[in-house]
């Protein structure tokens, strides 16, 4: 999903980014530009930019800005997907810096090249780190289909930390074909702790078992996270093509109606405007969806009053922006359809999910004046959930 944010760095040229990337932070008026440069170079394709990122992995980590830049460079190399980066990434697996090691494991998985026996051993050795590091390295084994870590990873399926056991279960399902190991992840999709629900969604995407799709799409976690895992299952080639038998499930997911989610009573809001507004901004998506569900069950006059209040105070907040856009469509609130038009036209990447909600709202509200923009987005968007949503809405119109 990182590609969605490339537009934020378009003002930095490749040449200036390369120069900034390897500069001494003390020589820069704004040292933060160093790690922004690394992110910018992730979207480049030249050999020079690739070598610049590889060199940045050797930056002195004693300086904070260098250390963060090094992490960003390691992450950027995963997006570049060039096997030339593997040498420095395996070196990074041994850094005494957990975020660097986690990024290295993820980037190695993204490059997805055959590994030597020594490289497999290095990846296995990295399983001895902290739990966040261990989870990332298990995921790398799963995504690469590596059997070299099987005996150790199998011992982790009963780990007391569900983030470890879930990743281990995904490995056993995908690499060893033991699909029964996924059953404990189904109730975890409704766990009171948001982090556990999110990890279960990620693990089911990694596991590759399409029979888990309809469980996954109902979990009360963010739509983009569910979409990422769901598209891993139905569209692994990332061509925005969904098999006919899964179109309804993916449509349900992307329309993101809280009435279609597996909700807990603890997440529901009273029909109180103050509580609804507070919970729409909650860090736990369960609370957000609970507030949205409460609003949808109110009379339309009250819905409009609450939407207007939140719009005046929180429209620039991308989470609230998304939920309001979605609610206008789901509630068929024609009186506020202009919010949908505004969201569909928004090009800043943090509002991309609002554009998904707006696309489906155009269908619900019959905003045929937006067909031209929907067509443009369906051909230009790099984010598969948005691209596919616009294409499906256009198909239903035709």
C-alpha positions in Angstrom: 0.0 0.0 0.0 3.0 2.3 0.3 2.8 3.2 -3.4 -0.3 5.2 -2.6 1.8 7.8 -0.8 4.4 8.4 -3.6 2.6 11.6 -4.6 3.7 13.1 -1.3 7.3 13.0 -2.4 7.0 14.0 -6.1 8.4 17.4 -5.3 11.8 15.8 -4.5 13.8 15.0 -7.7 15.8 11.8 -7.9 19.0 13.8 -8.2 18.4 15.8 -5.1 17.1 12.8 -3.1 20.4 10.9 -3.9 22.5 13.8 -2.7 20.4 14.3 0.5 20.3 10.5 1.3 24.0 10.2 1.9 24.7 13.6 3.3 25.9 14.2 6.8 22.8 15.2 8.8 24.8 18.1 10.3 25.1 19.6 6.9 21.4 19.7 6.2 19.0 22.4 7.3 16.3 19.8 7.7 17.8 16.4 8.5 14.3 14.8 8.2 14.8 15.2 4.5 17.2 12.2 4.6 14.6 9.6 5.3 12.1 11.3 3.1 14.7 10.9 0.3 14.9 7.2 1.0 11.1 6.9 0.6 11.3 9.0 -2.6 13.9 6.7 -4.1 11.7 3.6 -3.5 9.6 4.8 -6.4 12.5 5.3 -8.8 13.8 2.7 -11.2 17.4 3.8 -12.1 20.5 1.8 -11.2 22.0 4.9 -9.5 19.1 5.2 -7.1 19.2 1.5 -6.3 22.9 1.7 -5.5 22.2 4.9 -3.4 19.7 2.9 -1.3 22.1 0.0 -0.9 24.8 2.4 0.3 22.4 4.0 2.8 22.2 0.7 4.6 25.8 1.3 5.8 25.0 4.7 7.3 26.3 5.2 10.9 23.4 4.4 13.2 24.8 6.4 16.1 23.2 9.4 14.6 19.4 9.3 15.0 18.6 10.7 11.5 21.0 8.2 9.9 19.5 5.4 11.9 16.0 6.2 10.7 17.2 6.8 7.1 18.8 3.3 7.2 15.5 1.8 8.2 13.7 3.6 5.4 16.3 2.6 2.9 16.0 -1.1 3.9 12.2 -0.7 3.5 12.6 1.0 0.2 14.8 -1.8 -1.2 11.9 -4.2 -0.7 9.7 -2.1 -3.0 12.5 -2.1 -5.6 12.5 -5.9 -5.7 16.0 -6.1 -7.1 18.1 -9.1 -6.1 21.2 -6.9 -6.0 19.8 -5.7 -2.6 19.8 -9.1 -1.0 23.5 -8.9 0.2 22.9 -5.7 2.3 19.5 -6.9 3.5 21.0 -10.1 4.9 23.7 -8.0 6.5 20.8 -5.9 8.0 19.3 -9.0 9.6 22.2 -8.9 12.0 21.9 -5.2 13.0 21.4 -4.4 16.6 18.3 -2.4 15.7 14.9 -4.2 15.8 13.1 -2.0 13.2 16.0 -2.5 10.7 15.8 -6.3 11.2 12.0 -6.3 10.8 12.2 -4.2 7.6 15.0 -6.4 6.2 13.0 -9.6 6.7 10.0 -8.0 5.1 12.1 -6.7 2.1 13.7 -10.1 1.6 10.2 -11.5 1.3 9.1 -8.8 -1.1 12.0 -9.5 -3.4 10.9 -13.1 -3.4 14.1 -14.5 -5.0 15.5 -18.1 -4.4 17.8 -18.1 -1.4 21.1 -19.9 -0.9 21.5 -22.3 2.0 23.6 -19.7 3.9 20.9 -17.1 3.4 18.2 -19.5 4.7 20.4 -20.1 7.7 20.7 -16.4 8.4 16.9 -15.9 8.2 16.4 -18.8 10.6 18.9 -17.3 13.0 16.9 -14.1 13.0 14.0 -16.0 14.6 15.8 -15.7 17.9 14.9 -12.1 18.4 12.1 -10.2 20.1 8.5 -11.2 19.5 7.9 -8.4 16.8 11.1 -9.5 15.1 10.2 -13.2 15.4 6.7 -12.5 13.8 8.3 -10.7 10.9 10.8 -13.5 10.2 8.1 -16.2 10.4 6.1 -14.1 7.9 9.1 -14.0 5.6 9.4 -17.8 5.8 5.7 -18.1 4.9 5.7 -15.7 2.0 8.9 -17.2 0.6 7.6 -20.8 1.1 10.8 -21.7 3.0 10.7 -25.1 4.7 14.1 -24.7 6.4 12.5 -23.2 9.5 9.7 -25.7 9.7 10.8 -27.7 12.8 11.3 -24.5 14.9 8.2 -22.6 13.6 6.0 -25.6 14.3 6.9 -25.3 18.0 5.5 -21.8 18.1 1.8 -22.6 17.2 1.0 -22.7 20.9 3.0 -19.6 21.8 1.3 -17.5 24.5 1.6 -14.5 22.3 -1.2 -14.7 19.6 0.9 -12.6 17.2 3.5 -15.4 17.2 1.2 -18.3 17.3 -0.9 -16.8 14.5 2.0 -16.3 12.2 3.2 -19.8 12.9 -0.2 -21.2 12.1 -0.2 -19.3 8.8 3.2 -20.8 8.0 2.0 -24.3 8.8 -1.1 -23.8 6.6 0.7 -22.3 3.6 4.0 -24.1 3.6 3.0 -27.5 5.2 -0.6 -27.6 4.0 -1.9 -28.1 7.5 -5.1 -26.0 7.1 -6.6 -27.2 10.4 -4.1 -24.9 12.2 -6.1 -21.9 11.1 -9.2 -22.7 13.1 -8.1 -20.9 16.3 -7.7 -17.7 14.2 -11.4 -17.5 13.4 -12.5 -16.5 17.0 -9.5 -14.2 17.1 -11.1 -12.1 14.4 -13.6 -10.9 17.0 -11.1 -10.5 19.9 -11.7 -7.5 22.1 -8.1 -6.4 21.5 -7.9 -4.6 18.1 -4.2 -5.7 17.6 -5.2 -9.4 17.9 -8.0 -8.9 15.3 -5.6 -7.2 12.9 -2.9 -9.8 13.2 -5.5 -12.6 12.6 -6.6 -10.8 9.4 -2.9 -10.5 8.2 -2.2 -14.2 9.1 -5.2 -15.5 7.2 -4.1 -13.5 4.2 -0.6 -15.0 4.4 -2.1 -18.5 4.9 -3.6 -18.5 1.5 -6.7 -20.6 2.3 -9.6 -19.1 0.3 -12.1 -20.8 2.6 -11.2 -18.2 5.2 -12.3 -15.3 3.0 -15.8 -14.9 4.4 -14.6 -15.0 8.0 -11.8 -12.5 7.2 -14.1 -9.9 5.5 -16.4 -9.6 8.6 -13.7 -8.7 11.1 -14.0 -5.2 12.6 -10.7 -3.9 11.5 -9.9 -1.3 8.9 -11.2 -1.9 5.4 -7.7 -1.4 3.8 -6.2 -4.1 6.0 -9.0 -6.6 5.3 -8.8 -5.7 1.6 -5.0 -6.3 1.5 -5.5 -9.8 2.9 -8.6 -10.6 0.9 -6.9 -9.6 -2.4 -3.9 -11.7 -1.5 -6.4 -14.6 -1.5 -8.4 -13.8 -4.6 -6.0 -11.7 -6.7 -2.5 -12.7 -5.8 -1.1 -11.3 -9.2 -2.5 -7.9 -8.3 -4.2 -7.4 -11.6 -7.5 -6.1 -10.0 -9.2 -9.3 -11.3 -11.5 -11.2 -8.9 -12.9 -14.6 -9.8 -16.7 -14.6 -10.4 -17.4 -16.7 -7.3 -15.7 -14.2 -5.0 -17.1 -10.9 -6.4 -19.9 -10.7 -3.9 -17.6 -11.2 -0.9 -15.1 -8.6 -2.1 -18.0 -6.2 -2.9 -19.3 -6.6 0.6 -15.9 -6.0 2.1 -15.3 -2.8 0.1 -18.8 -1.4 0.7 -17.8 -1.7 4.4 -21.3 -1.7 5.9 -21.0 -2.2 9.7 -24.2 -4.1 9.5 -22.3 -6.9 7.6 -19.5 -7.1 10.2 -19.2 -9.5 13.2 -19.8 -6.9 16.0 -19.5 -7.2 19.7 -21.9 -5.6 22.1 -19.0 -3.8 23.8 -18.4 -1.8 20.6 -21.9 -0.4 20.2 -22.6 3.3 21.0 -25.6 4.7 22.6 -27.6 7.0 20.2 -25.9 10.0 21.7 -24.2 12.5 19.3 -21.3 13.1 21.6 -20.5 9.4 22.1 -20.9 8.7 18.4 -18.5 11.5 17.5 -16.0 10.3 20.1 -16.1 6.7 19.0 -15.9 7.5 15.3 -12.4 8.8 16.2 -11.5 5.8 18.5 -8.3 4.0 17.8 -10.2 0.7 17.9 -12.0 0.1 14.7 -14.6 -1.9 16.6 -15.6 1.2 18.4 -15.6 3.2 15.1 -17.9 0.7 13.4 -20.1 0.5 16.5 -20.6 4.3 16.3 -21.3 4.0 12.6 -23.9 1.3 13.2 -25.6 3.4 15.8 -25.8 6.3 13.5 -27.3 4.2 10.7 -30.1 3.1 13.0 -31.1 6.7 13.8 -33.8 8.7 12.0 -32.4 10.5 9.0 -32.9 14.0 10.5 -30.6 13.0 13.4 -28.1 11.4 11.0 -27.8 14.6 9.0 -27.4 16.7 12.2 -24.6 14.5 13.5 -22.9 14.3 10.1 -23.0 18.1 9.7 -21.5 18.5 13.2 -18.7 16.0 12.5 -18.1 17.5 9.1 -17.6 21.0 10.4 -15.1 19.8 13.0 -13.3 16.7 11.6 -13.6 16.6 7.8 -9.8 16.9 7.4 -9.3 13.9 9.6 -8.9 11.1 7.1 -10.6 8.5 9.4 -13.6 10.6 10.0 -13.6 11.7 6.4 -13.9 8.0 5.3 -16.6 7.1 7.8 -18.8 10.1 6.9 -18.4 9.5 3.1 -19.3 5.8 3.7 -22.3 6.7 5.9 -23.8 9.1 3.4 -23.8 6.3 0.8 -24.9 3.5 3.2 -27.7 5.7 4.6 -28.8 6.9 1.1 -28.5 10.5 2.4 -29.1 12.4 -0.8 -29.1 15.6 1.1 -25.4 15.3 1.7 -24.3 13.8 -1.6 -21.9 16.7 -2.2 -19.6 15.1 0.4 -19.4 12.1 -1.8 -18.4 14.2 -4.8 -15.8 15.9 -2.8 -14.3 12.7 -1.5 -14.2 11.1 -4.9 -12.2 14.1 -6.3 -9.6 14.0 -3.4 -6.2 13.0 -4.7 -4.2 13.0 -1.5 -3.2 9.4 -0.7 -4.4 9.5 2.9 -7.9 9.9 1.6 -7.7 6.9 -0.9 -10.1 4.8 1.2 -12.6 7.7 1.2 -12.5 7.4 -2.6 -13.4 3.8 -2.3 -16.4 4.7 -0.1 -17.3 7.5 -2.5 -17.3 5.1 -5.5 -19.8 2.8 -3.9 -21.8 5.8 -2.7 -22.1 7.0 -6.3 -23.8 3.8 -7.1 -26.1 3.9 -4.1 -27.0 7.6 -4.7 -27.1 7.3 -8.5 -24.5 10.1 -9.0 -24.2 9.5 -12.7 -22.4 12.9 -13.1 -19.4 11.2 -11.6 -19.0 8.5 -14.2 -16.2 10.3 -16.0 -14.1 10.5 -12.8 -14.9 6.9 -11.9 -13.6 5.8 -15.3 -10.4 7.9 -14.9 -9.7 6.4 -11.4 -10.4 2.9 -12.7 -7.5 3.2 -15.2 -5.1 5.4 -13.3 -5.2 4.2 -9.7 -2.4 1.9 -8.5 -4.3 0.8 -5.4 -6.2 -2.4 -6.3 -9.2 -1.9 -4.0 -9.8 1.6 -5.4 -9.2 0.5 -9.0 -11.5 -2.5 -8.7 -14.3 -0.6 -6.8 -14.5 2.0 -9.6 -14.5 -0.7 -12.3 -17.3 -2.6 -10.6 -19.4 0.5 -10.1 -19.0 1.3 -13.8 -20.0 -2.2 -14.7 -23.2 -1.9 -12.7 -24.0 1.3 -14.4 -23.5 -0.1 -17.9 
